[in-house]
Amino acid sequence: MFLGFDSSTQSLTAVLIDPATGEIACQQSVNFGAELPQYGSPSGFIPGGLSGEVHADPRMWLDALDLLFAKLCKATDLSKVEMIAGSGQQHGSVYLDETFNERLAMLDVTPGLAGQLAPSLTRATSPIWMDTSTGKECAEIAAVLGGPGEVCRRSGSVAIERFTGPQIRRFFKQSPADYKRTRHIHLVSSFMASVLCGKSVSVDFGDAAGMNLLNLAALTWDANLLEATAPGLLEKLPMPASVTTVQGLVSPYFVKKYGLSAGCRCALFTGDNPASLVGMGATAPGNIVISLGTSDTFFAAMPAPITDPNGFGHVFGNPAGGFMSLICFRNGSLAREALRDRLGVDWSAFDCAALEETRETAGKNLMLPFFGPEITPRHDFSGPVMEGSAEFTGGEHPGLQIRALLEGQFLNMRRHSEWMAVKPERIRLTGGASKNDGIGQLVADVFQAPVERLEIGNSAALGAALLAAAAAGEPLDSLQTSFCRPETGSGLMPDRSLAPVYEEAARKFGALLEKAVG
Ligand code: XUL
């Protein structure tokens, strides 16, 4: 059996798989806000941060690991686990002194992990991916490199506030003495992997690419980016490696305390998005994953590290080899909910039957679907921009607005993923809004590609479990065939007659967007 973890913003989840049966043997989760209220982080981070700071307490993640293992060993026989791998929310970082390895090696089973490892933290709290406090540091790094384009060419992304390099620079500037005594800077992923392995381990290529520090072409730390970020950084960073590199045996702490076998081994942890690419069965180019959540994300495997000339998209490592793109759209469910509330309707107005009523107007009314600032494209919108019939722009017909909003969201995705030069052959849809057939059908029509939904949620933790099995030698493609099964009857085929309609709409949408953004 193989165990995969996902250490995400709000919870820590474990999925145990049995490749012999093709079944998930056990799934358990710890919700930080509900189960660890002592950390005062109802949504997994410390509320009220100033100047865009969003931090979390790394001791909370350690307590969650103890709690999750306690649940797991009650629910299942952990002695059958052969290999462990995992994933973590991307970009977040943990800062530790030179005692970290020693403390990991000497863990006592009676007290918990948090109390024993906390003394090695040189920064009490960890900046996470929601942090936007490093605008100045991003500009400084880009200036040293000769502009944002050069940072993007080397690292796969322009310098971005939430990425780890700018976060490290801010720490170095604010607390130079604490930075100096920091011996290890880990990502959330490599921190959790280190705890399981009982020693400080590598960061994987997939997650390392979310730091603005990895040279994508060479897959090693980029000397110029490191120098522009903070002094002496190279010796503080773990070496990057492939997620399926076996690191050794699991720490005796987990063997003695929770009944893992002494022969259980650990691979690395990757980022939650690379792990989701695996768990969605989309590691081969041609597959696209669209996740419809608070923000929407679009990610896809890419054979080569092409970067976005506009600097909105990111390139990370694909755990199956090669690269993947990730593009975030801030106005996802945020915008769908805003329009629903503004129109005073419920979700049934987004259903297939409701959208069918306005089919005749497909691609005719245009909406730039931004109810607030957007990151793709980066612009401080104050509300949606509309162009079309008087009935539509006058707002008399809710159905027209809903169709135009959804079409606008997917036309915007289509436009901002063109740089990848990947023809979508199949789209796998996930996230809350993916259950809605009307929304799914519009995705299929706008992209002119079939849409599928999968049986299993928790795609990051599942992906991590598949990576654990792959690290033990099981072929990843056959694991994906048995575990990443589309839900029966969930397939939606594109209406081919709408291909020219959305071709024309894409062109007009682009012109309207350019006019608005300048
Ligand atoms: C990706 C990103 C988020 C986090 C969420 O760049 O910031 O998707 O990984 O966990």
Residues whose N, C-alpha, C, O or C-beta is under 5 A from the ligand:
A	BS01	XUL	Q89 Q90 W129 D272
